[in-house]
C-alpha cells in the first residue's frame, strides 16, 4: 500500500489526500483532471505488471529451491555395497548407527505402487510384484532397487485364529529419468505416488523375505527402539528388498520404521 500511495503522490503532486472516509479526492479540476487520470492509469498498470512479474519470479525461485532441497538421490548401484542387481538405486544420508539399527535420511521420491490385502505377506508378494513388473515391462523401464512393501496392520477386532488381514502396498522406485513425468499405468490397480522426505530407523538381515523372518526382525527393531525411548510410527513399517524374488537364499533385506521427531542416536556412531 505504501508503494501505491507514493505513486499517487508522484502523479498528482499534492493534489491527492484522504477524504476521511477511506476514499481519495482530487482538487485539480477541468482539463487537467482527464490528463491526471490517464497518467495515473498508466502508472498503476505499470506497477501491476512489475508486481506480477516479481511474483512469478519469486514463485518459480521458491519452487526450484524446494525441489532442489527435497529431491531424492537416485544414483549408481556402485555407491551401495548391498545394491548390486540394478543400475540405479535409492541413495540416502546415513545419520548414525547403533548396535541395533541405523538412522537414514531419504529425500522425496516418485514410486509406482499397488496394494493387496492378505493374511500373509508371502501370499501378497507375487501378485503385487507381477502387476508392477508388467508396468515397467510395458513401458520399457529398467528395474531399480529397493522394492519396498508398506505393511499397515489391520486395527479391527476381526481375526481368524488370531490372524488379521493386513494391507500390503508394494512400490517400485521410478528411475531418475522418469521421476518428473512417469508413464500413466494401464492397470487400474497400479498407481503413481510420491513419498515425502523422511528419516527411518533401519535394521538389515539376510535370507528369504518371508513373513516369518520379516516379523522376527521387525519385532527386534521395535524392541530396540522402545528400549532407546525412540518415537516412531508404530502402526506401519516397511519390508525392503534389494534382490530379485528368484534369489531364494542370502538376499539382502531391511525393515524400516519411520522416525517421529528427532531420531534417537544415543551410544551410536555419528556419521559425518
HUHUFEN-V708962 format. One record per helix or strand of 2 or more residues. SS is the DSSP state (a for helix, b for strand). FROM is the first residue (numbers start at 1). LEN is the number of residues. If there is no record, write none. Layout:
BEGIN
ss:SS from:FROM len:LEN
ss:SS from:FROM len:LEN
END
This chain:
BEGIN
ss:a from:2 len:11
ss:b from:16 len:3
ss:b from:24 len:3
ss:a from:31 len:40
ss:b from:74 len:3
ss:a from:77 len:3
ss:b from:88 len:3
ss:b from:93 len:5
ss:b from:102 len:5
ss:b from:108 len:11
ss:a from:121 len:18
ss:b from:147 len:6
ss:b from:166 len:8
ss:a from:176 len:3
ss:b from:191 len:5
ss:b from:198 len:9
ss:a from:211 len:18
ss:b from:236 len:6
ss:b from:252 len:8
ss:b from:269 len:2
END
